[in-house]
Amino acid sequence: MDLMKNKLKSIVLLAALSLNGLVAQTYDYPFRNPDLPLDVRVQDIISRLTLEEKVQLMKHAAPAVPRLGIPAYNWWNEALHGVARTKEKVTVFPQAIGMAATFDPEALQKMGDMTSSEGRALFNEDLREGKTGDIYRGLTYWTPNINIFRDPRWGRGQETYGEDPYLTAKMGSAIVHGLEGNDSHYLKAVACAKHYAVHSGPEHNRHSYDARVSMFDLWDTYLPAFRELVTKAKVHGVMCAYNRLEGQPCCGNNELLQDILRNQWKFTGYVTSDCWAVSDFAQYHKTHSNDTEAVADAVLSGTDLECGNLYQKLQQGVEKGLISEKDINVSLARLFEIQFKLGMYDPADRVPYAAIGREVIESDAHKKHAYEMAQKSMVLLKNNKNILPLNASKIKRIALIGPNMDNGSTQLANYFGTPSEIITPYKSLKKRLGSTIQIDTLTGVGIVQKLEGAPSFAQVAAQAKKADIIIFVGGISADYEGEAGDAGAAGYGGFASGDRTTMKLPPVQTELMKELKKTGRPLILVNMSGSVMSFDWESRNADAILQAWYGGQAAGDAIADVLFGDYNPAGRMPLTTYMNDEDLPDFEDYSMANRTYRYFKGDVRYPFGYGLSYTTFAYQPLSNASVVKTGESIQVTTTVTNTGKRDGDEVVQLYVSHPQNGNTRVPLRALKGFKRIHLNKGESQIVTFTLSPEELALVDDKGNLVQKEGPVELYIGGGQPYKSEGSFGELKIEGEPYVVY
């Protein structure tokens, strides 16, 4: 009888009413029946697996189980700013830090939705052809990166949404909603909040680094975005980080993965390790004597999936009594729940996303949105005597110079896909102005060094002097900042293992611009980078500076639009531009003291939230009640008017300060609301923010978020109080302390 059970497949009959009456639908196993409860299906599929099969399915390259019809599946895929690393041509949006500069969650959510549509189209095709095991083809995207860009030298900071926990939480939530869809039963794709937690460089020692932070910094800076994505955005994936936290590897950290993530935040999704992070336990962290102990500890701590090739050792762990098969089933159930929610075991006609086809890939709508997000990401940092926008009718000749003027690969940043067309600044200017304006192209210099056999800087300047205006497109690229092993600039001054050792623009570029400045021609700097430059010489000598980030496939058009006034810039800095390197604490110091706009007390060149426009905006005094009870919310309202001569966007920002509260550490000010609006010239709009107890509370030294009585200062404007026009207000909190969490 047992032999017969092993050989025969169970038959499940489903009676479904159709126009012709009752129709019997058969399924070879109960887990195939889409009308059974999810937990029943999950337990059924697990019950049919051997221990050897189970542990193999807990690795990112999960093999097929042919006898049960379980397809191979590779969990590793990327979608940071469009579907990444696929061989197919896809739409490439601006790098994450550029999308953060838009301060536009709605646009980011739309980008996430478009990205998951393109990914679904590829996956649906693979699923029909039985090719689900290929890397970078699945629907489990290991994005967004919501680590805090605490230090501008971190190479991977370009993958984040900047230095502020509030902005990071809102932008990260937006892409989660966009990627995962809004169906009540099925997931369009799966987002993954990474890298959990307290992870933001340095890259060279990330496999052995032990991050140590105060309880205050942990809950005030490093965890809020993760908490928001888990408890509010309901993200279905979390990736644990390479480093240790307080001596314990993050992928084997009971406090992070069990107490906080599972128990406090009630996370029900899956946790994956960063790639080969579990290998670090014994090899680099030296916290475990061997890999078998490491994998057992990782799973018991809550790391359900390993990106790597060690989890097969879990079988030895069971045999040695380090872990039970029941413990393994807990993690395996979480992984199967994800696959069932993606519809991998259901008929295509039951899955609302199964019909998405190739027609969405690089569709006109997607390319248009990539272009619009590039426009929105542009931050105008300097505009001396309103030299911008340029008047094409008054220009006969342009000198277009610099290493990024026609360097399409720079615009793609890291974790990128490949589009059919990359529009560089040169291509855009040539297309729109080539018939009326002479464009002299002179690369002039490489990103970090002089070009062998190229004209001297004096010769480049002599040629540039013939033009009416000089546009220098410089900066760096993901070849010089990025993830350890990916950025290949080791050995060049100013870079180390993907991180930067200085905020300065590569000296060779500044040297060339000094020669160009001597020509007397107007000098416009367009800077491409994923981090900030200190712009010491440039801020004093360039006539205009445009921060263009890594703008994706349409960056060239967006840059040209801003330079010639076809688009009014409104991007805002998601980072602080410090005056010089000496302002920065030691890179490996994770204390937030004197870091980011929330705690830095010195002078800055361009503050967080800063960005210029071609028009002006005025703010009416704030309208709000003067008192709020602890545990209650309050609305704050202002009216914004475009008082200039051009239509344009404004990024309305709300900052909160607590001048007296009894806490030992308090942010100088903190962003607690923002809204990007469009106003035609002369137009006004009422903008209202709701401040909840959570947004009016402060973290105490024990990590609790508590709203206490006391005065609160409010400011609403187009940036921070000392660098923008806006309106101040005061609020008094009364009542007993209210513990938010």
NUFI-404144 format. One line per 5 residues: number of its first residue (from 1); their letters; for each residue x, y, z of C-alpha. Coordinates in steps of 0.25 Angstrom, whole numbers. Layout:
BEGIN
NUM = a = X Y Z | ... .
//
This chain:
BEGIN
1 = mdlmk = 0 0 0 | 11 10 4 | 18 6 -10 | 5 9 -17 | 4 23 -10 .
6 = nklks = 18 27 -14 | 16 23 -28 | 2 29 -30 | -1 43 -30 | -13 48 -21 .
11 = ivlla = -25 53 -29 | -32 65 -24 | -46 68 -30 | -51 82 -31 | -66 84 -35 .
16 = alsln = -67 97 -42 | -80 103 -48 | -79 107 -62 | -90 111 -73 | -90 96 -76 .
21 = glvaq = -92 91 -62 | -83 84 -53 | -68 82 -58 | -59 73 -51 | -45 79 -50 .
26 = tydyp = -33 70 -46 | -20 73 -39 | -9 63 -38 | -6 68 -23 | -14 77 -13 .
31 = frnpd = -3 88 -14 | -7 90 -28 | -21 93 -25 | -22 108 -25 | -35 108 -17 .
36 = lpldv = -29 102 -5 | -24 111 7 | -10 115 5 | -5 109 18 | -11 95 14 .
41 = rvqdi = -4 96 0 | 9 100 6 | 9 88 17 | 5 79 6 | 17 82 -3 .
46 = isrlt = 26 82 9 | 21 68 13 | 25 62 0 | 40 66 0 | 52 59 6 .
51 = leekv = 61 66 15 | 72 66 4 | 62 73 -5 | 57 83 5 | 71 89 8 .
56 = qlmkh = 74 90 -7 | 61 98 -9 | 66 108 2 | 78 113 -7 | 76 124 -17 .
61 = aapav = 78 115 -29 | 68 105 -25 | 67 92 -33 | 55 86 -39 | 48 74 -33 .
66 = prlgi = 43 67 -45 | 36 56 -38 | 27 67 -32 | 27 76 -44 | 34 87 -35 .
71 = paynw = 41 96 -45 | 55 101 -43 | 55 115 -38 | 66 125 -36 | 63 135 -26 .
76 = wneal = 73 145 -29 | 69 157 -38 | 71 172 -38 | 62 183 -41 | 68 196 -35 .
81 = hgvar = 64 205 -46 | 58 196 -56 | 60 181 -58 | 75 179 -57 | 85 169 -63 .
86 = tkekv = 76 162 -73 | 81 160 -87 | 68 166 -92 | 67 181 -95 | 59 188 -84 .
91 = tvfpq = 55 202 -79 | 66 208 -70 | 62 219 -61 | 71 228 -53 | 79 222 -42 .
96 = aigma = 72 221 -28 | 79 234 -23 | 74 242 -35 | 60 237 -33 | 61 241 -18 .
101 = atfdp = 65 255 -23 | 51 256 -30 | 44 256 -16 | 33 249 -23 | 28 236 -17 .
106 = ealqk = 16 235 -27 | 26 235 -39 | 35 225 -32 | 23 216 -30 | 19 217 -45 .
111 = mgdmt = 34 213 -48 | 33 201 -39 | 20 197 -46 | 26 198 -60 | 39 191 -56 .
116 = ssegr = 31 179 -50 | 22 179 -63 | 35 177 -71 | 40 167 -62 | 27 159 -62 .
121 = alfne = 27 159 -77 | 40 152 -77 | 36 143 -66 | 23 139 -72 | 31 135 -85 .
126 = dlreg = 41 127 -77 | 30 120 -69 | 23 116 -82 | 36 110 -87 | 40 104 -74 .
131 = ktgdi = 53 112 -72 | 50 118 -58 | 64 114 -53 | 72 125 -60 | 78 135 -51 .
136 = yrglt = 73 150 -53 | 60 145 -58 | 51 142 -46 | 41 151 -39 | 48 153 -26 .
141 = ywtpn = 55 166 -27 | 66 169 -17 | 62 184 -16 | 61 194 -11 | 73 198 -3 .
146 = inifr = 68 206 8 | 81 207 16 | 84 221 21 | 95 229 12 | 101 234 25 .
151 = dprwg = 115 237 19 | 116 243 5 | 129 234 2 | 121 221 2 | 121 216 -12 .
156 = rgqet = 108 208 -11 | 101 221 -6 | 96 223 -20 | 87 211 -19 | 79 218 -7 .
161 = ygedp = 69 229 -5 | 79 238 2 | 83 242 16 | 69 244 23 | 61 233 29 .
166 = yltak = 48 239 26 | 51 242 11 | 56 228 10 | 44 221 17 | 34 229 8 .
171 = mgsai = 42 226 -5 | 45 212 -1 | 30 209 2 | 27 215 -12 | 35 205 -20 .
176 = vhgle = 30 193 -11 | 16 197 -15 | 20 198 -30 | 27 185 -31 | 18 177 -23 .
181 = gndsh = 5 181 -29 | -9 183 -22 | -16 170 -24 | -22 164 -12 | -18 150 -15 .
186 = ylkav = -5 150 -24 | 8 158 -24 | 12 164 -37 | 27 163 -32 | 34 163 -19 .
191 = acakh = 42 174 -13 | 53 172 -3 | 57 183 7 | 72 182 9 | 82 182 15 .
196 = yavhs = 77 179 29 | 83 186 37 | 93 197 40 | 100 195 27 | 106 207 19 .
201 = gpehn = 121 204 17 | 133 203 16 | 133 193 5 | 147 188 7 | 144 181 20 .
206 = rhsyd = 129 179 19 | 130 163 21 | 137 165 34 | 133 179 40 | 126 180 53 .
211 = arvsm = 116 192 53 | 114 197 67 | 104 208 70 | 96 213 81 | 82 209 84 .
216 = fdlwd = 78 223 80 | 85 223 67 | 79 209 64 | 65 214 65 | 66 228 61 .
221 = tylpa = 74 226 48 | 77 212 44 | 64 205 46 | 52 214 43 | 52 212 28 .
226 = frelv = 52 197 30 | 41 198 40 | 32 206 31 | 34 196 19 | 31 184 28 .
231 = tkakv = 20 190 36 | 13 199 27 | 17 196 12 | 17 181 16 | 29 177 8 .
236 = hgvmc = 30 162 6 | 45 161 6 | 57 166 15 | 72 164 12 | 81 163 24 .
241 = aynrl = 94 170 23 | 109 165 22 | 114 172 34 | 112 169 49 | 104 177 58 .
246 = egqpc = 109 178 72 | 118 165 70 | 107 156 63 | 106 154 48 | 94 161 43 .
251 = cgnne = 89 148 36 | 90 141 49 | 86 152 58 | 74 148 68 | 71 162 72 .
256 = llqdi = 70 167 58 | 63 155 51 | 55 149 62 | 52 160 73 | 51 172 64 .
261 = lrnqw = 47 167 51 | 38 155 54 | 33 158 68 | 32 173 69 | 29 176 54 .
266 = kftgy = 21 164 51 | 28 161 38 | 23 149 31 | 31 149 18 | 44 143 15 .
271 = vtsdc = 58 147 19 | 70 144 9 | 85 146 13 | 93 155 5 | 101 147 -5 .
276 = wavsd = 111 138 2 | 109 145 15 | 107 132 23 | 121 128 18 | 126 140 25 .
281 = faqyh = 122 134 39 | 133 125 40 | 143 130 29 | 143 145 33 | 135 148 45 .
286 = kthsn = 141 136 53 | 128 135 61 | 126 120 57 | 136 109 57 | 131 103 43 .
291 = dteav = 120 105 32 | 111 94 38 | 109 102 51 | 108 115 43 | 97 110 34 .
296 = adavl = 89 104 46 | 90 117 53 | 86 125 41 | 73 118 39 | 70 117 54 .
301 = sgtdl = 72 132 55 | 62 134 43 | 70 134 30 | 61 126 21 | 69 126 8 .
306 = ecgnl = 84 126 5 | 89 134 -6 | 101 125 -7 | 105 110 -7 | 105 105 8 .
311 = yqklq = 91 102 12 | 92 88 7 | 100 86 20 | 87 88 28 | 85 73 25 .
316 = qgvek = 98 70 34 | 93 80 44 | 80 72 46 | 89 59 47 | 97 66 57 .
321 = glise = 86 71 65 | 89 86 63 | 76 88 56 | 63 80 54 | 55 77 41 .
326 = kdinv = 44 85 47 | 52 97 48 | 56 96 34 | 41 94 30 | 38 108 36 .
331 = slarl = 47 115 27 | 43 106 15 | 29 110 17 | 32 124 16 | 39 122 3 .
336 = feiqf = 27 114 -3 | 17 124 2 | 25 134 -7 | 24 125 -19 | 10 122 -17 .
341 = klgmy = 6 137 -16 | 14 139 -29 | 5 129 -36 | 16 119 -40 | 7 107 -37 .
346 = dpadr = -6 112 -42 | -13 112 -56 | -9 125 -64 | -24 129 -65 | -24 130 -50 .
351 = vpyaa = -13 140 -49 | -16 154 -52 | -1 157 -56 | 1 145 -65 | -4 151 -78 .
356 = igrev = 6 162 -78 | 14 161 -90 | 26 166 -98 | 18 178 -103 | 21 185 -89 .
361 = iesda = 36 185 -90 | 42 198 -95 | 28 203 -98 | 26 217 -101 | 20 220 -88 .
366 = hkkha = 32 214 -80 | 42 221 -88 | 34 234 -86 | 34 232 -71 | 49 229 -71 .
371 = yemaq = 50 243 -78 | 41 250 -68 | 48 244 -56 | 61 248 -61 | 56 262 -63 .
376 = ksmvl = 50 262 -49 | 64 258 -43 | 72 269 -48 | 77 278 -37 | 81 292 -41 .
381 = lknnk = 92 296 -30 | 97 309 -36 | 92 319 -46 | 101 332 -46 | 93 344 -51 .
386 = nilpl = 83 335 -57 | 92 330 -68 | 82 318 -69 | 74 315 -76 | 82 318 -89 .
391 = naski = 76 325 -101 | 78 317 -113 | 75 328 -122 | 87 336 -117 | 97 325 -117 .
396 = krial = 105 321 -130 | 115 312 -124 | 116 302 -112 | 129 295 -107 | 124 282 -101 .
401 = igpnm = 135 276 -92 | 137 266 -82 | 138 251 -79 | 123 249 -78 | 118 257 -90 .
406 = dngst = 116 245 -98 | 118 234 -89 | 105 225 -88 | 111 215 -79 | 112 226 -68 .
411 = qlany = 97 229 -69 | 94 214 -66 | 101 214 -52 | 101 200 -45 | 91 189 -44 .
416 = fgtps = 86 193 -58 | 79 188 -70 | 82 191 -84 | 73 200 -92 | 72 200 -107 .
421 = eiitp = 76 214 -108 | 84 223 -98 | 83 238 -100 | 95 245 -96 | 97 260 -94 .
426 = ykslk = 104 261 -108 | 94 253 -115 | 82 261 -110 | 89 274 -113 | 93 270 -127 .
431 = krlgs = 79 265 -130 | 72 278 -125 | 82 288 -128 | 92 282 -138 | 86 289 -150 .
436 = tiqid = 86 303 -144 | 98 303 -134 | 112 298 -136 | 115 288 -125 | 130 286 -123 .
441 = tltgv = 133 273 -116 | 145 271 -108 | 146 260 -98 | 159 267 -92 | 161 258 -80 .
446 = givqk = 157 245 -75 | 150 243 -62 | 162 242 -53 | 174 244 -62 | 179 251 -75 .
451 = legap = 176 244 -88 | 189 238 -95 | 192 245 -107 | 181 256 -106 | 183 271 -107 .
456 = sfaqv = 188 278 -95 | 179 286 -86 | 184 299 -92 | 181 294 -106 | 167 289 -101 .
461 = aaqak = 164 303 -95 | 169 310 -108 | 159 302 -116 | 148 305 -106 | 150 320 -106 .
466 = kadii = 145 320 -120 | 131 316 -115 | 121 325 -108 | 119 316 -96 | 126 304 -90 .
471 = ifvgg = 118 292 -85 | 127 283 -77 | 120 270 -74 | 129 263 -63 | 127 255 -50 .
476 = isady = 131 241 -48 | 124 227 -51 | 120 214 -45 | 134 209 -50 | 139 218 -38 .
481 = egeag = 128 217 -28 | 120 205 -25 | 120 191 -19 | 133 185 -15 | 138 177 -26 .
486 = dagaa = 129 184 -37 | 136 197 -36 | 150 196 -43 | 157 209 -38 | 166 203 -28 .
491 = gyggf = 179 209 -30 | 174 222 -34 | 175 234 -25 | 162 237 -17 | 156 223 -18 .
496 = asgdr = 157 210 -11 | 149 197 -13 | 137 205 -18 | 137 215 -8 | 143 229 -9 .
501 = ttmkl = 154 235 0 | 151 249 -4 | 138 257 -7 | 146 265 -17 | 144 265 -32 .
506 = ppvqt = 155 257 -38 | 167 267 -38 | 170 265 -53 | 156 271 -57 | 157 283 -48 .
511 = elmke = 171 285 -54 | 165 286 -68 | 153 294 -64 | 163 304 -58 | 169 306 -72 .
516 = lkktg = 155 307 -78 | 152 318 -68 | 163 326 -73 | 156 327 -87 | 146 337 -81 .
521 = rplil = 135 329 -87 | 123 325 -78 | 126 311 -71 | 115 302 -68 | 118 289 -60 .
526 = vnmsg = 108 277 -62 | 112 267 -51 | 109 252 -52 | 111 244 -39 | 104 236 -30 .
531 = svmsf = 109 244 -18 | 112 258 -15 | 125 266 -19 | 130 277 -10 | 131 286 -22 .
536 = dwesr = 141 296 -15 | 147 302 -27 | 135 299 -36 | 125 306 -27 | 133 319 -27 .
541 = nadai = 137 319 -42 | 127 312 -50 | 115 320 -55 | 105 309 -53 | 105 295 -47 .
546 = lqawy = 95 285 -50 | 95 272 -42 | 91 261 -52 | 93 248 -44 | 93 236 -53 .
551 = ggqaa = 81 239 -60 | 78 226 -68 | 75 225 -83 | 69 238 -85 | 78 247 -77 .
556 = gdaia = 84 254 -88 | 70 260 -92 | 67 263 -78 | 80 271 -77 | 78 278 -90 .
561 = dvlfg = 64 282 -86 | 69 289 -73 | 80 296 -79 | 72 302 -90 | 59 304 -82 .
566 = dynpa = 50 294 -88 | 49 288 -74 | 49 296 -61 | 58 289 -51 | 52 285 -37 .
571 = grmpl = 60 273 -32 | 65 274 -18 | 78 269 -11 | 75 256 -4 | 89 258 2 .
576 = ttymn = 97 269 9 | 109 275 2 | 119 278 12 | 130 289 10 | 142 279 11 .
581 = dedlp = 147 266 15 | 151 271 28 | 136 272 32 | 134 257 32 | 136 248 43 .
586 = dfedy = 144 235 42 | 138 226 31 | 137 214 40 | 130 222 52 | 115 219 51 .
591 = smanr = 111 229 61 | 102 240 55 | 108 251 63 | 112 262 53 | 106 254 41 .
596 = tyryf = 96 258 31 | 87 270 32 | 80 265 45 | 93 266 53 | 103 273 46 .
601 = kgdvr = 106 287 52 | 116 293 43 | 114 301 30 | 110 294 17 | 111 297 3 .
606 = ypfgy = 98 291 -2 | 88 286 9 | 79 274 8 | 66 278 2 | 73 289 -7 .
611 = glsyt = 71 292 -21 | 69 305 -30 | 58 308 -40 | 55 317 -51 | 44 323 -44 .
616 = tfayq = 40 328 -30 | 31 323 -19 | 24 330 -7 | 18 323 5 | 7 329 13 .
621 = plsna = 8 328 29 | 5 314 34 | -9 311 38 | -10 301 50 | -15 299 64 .
626 = svvkt = -5 304 74 | -7 292 84 | -7 277 81 | -10 266 91 | 0 254 92 .
631 = gesiq = -5 242 84 | -13 251 74 | -10 256 60 | -10 271 55 | -11 277 42 .
636 = vtttv = -2 288 37 | -6 296 25 | 0 307 16 | -2 313 2 | 9 313 -8 .
641 = tntgk = 9 323 -20 | 17 323 -32 | 22 338 -32 | 31 337 -44 | 30 337 -59 .
646 = rdgde = 31 322 -62 | 22 310 -59 | 30 300 -50 | 30 290 -39 | 32 293 -25 .
651 = vvqly = 36 282 -14 | 29 287 -2 | 36 282 11 | 32 281 25 | 43 281 36 .
656 = vshpq = 41 279 51 | 50 283 62 | 49 281 77 | 57 292 84 | 54 287 98 .
661 = ngntr = 50 273 102 | 59 267 112 | 66 257 103 | 81 256 102 | 81 255 87 .
666 = vplra = 71 262 78 | 72 265 63 | 75 279 59 | 63 278 50 | 56 266 43 .
671 = lkgfk = 48 265 30 | 34 260 34 | 26 263 21 | 28 267 6 | 20 269 -6 .
676 = rihln = 24 272 -20 | 14 281 -27 | 13 288 -40 | 9 302 -41 | 7 311 -53 .
681 = kgesq = 12 325 -52 | 3 333 -43 | -4 320 -38 | -6 317 -23 | -9 304 -16 .
686 = ivtft = -12 300 -2 | -3 289 3 | -7 282 16 | 2 272 24 | -3 263 35 .
691 = lspee = 7 261 47 | 4 248 54 | 9 245 68 | 20 237 61 | 25 249 54 .
696 = lalvd = 24 258 66 | 31 248 75 | 46 246 78 | 55 234 81 | 60 232 95 .
701 = dkgnl = 73 226 99 | 66 212 101 | 61 212 86 | 47 215 90 | 39 225 81 .
706 = vqkeg = 32 235 91 | 24 247 89 | 26 257 101 | 20 270 104 | 28 282 100 .
711 = pvely = 30 293 89 | 32 289 75 | 36 298 64 | 31 296 50 | 36 301 36 .
716 = igggq = 30 299 22 | 38 303 10 | 45 299 -2 | 57 294 6 | 63 296 20 .
721 = pykse = 60 308 28 | 73 315 25 | 74 313 10 | 59 315 5 | 47 324 5 .
726 = gsfge = 37 318 15 | 28 320 27 | 31 317 42 | 21 312 52 | 20 308 67 .
731 = lkieg = 13 296 73 | 12 292 88 | 10 277 91 | 3 275 104 | -1 262 112 .
736 = epyvv = 6 250 118 | 17 243 110 | 11 235 98 | 19 223 94 | 18 221 79 .
741 = y = 26 208 80 .
//
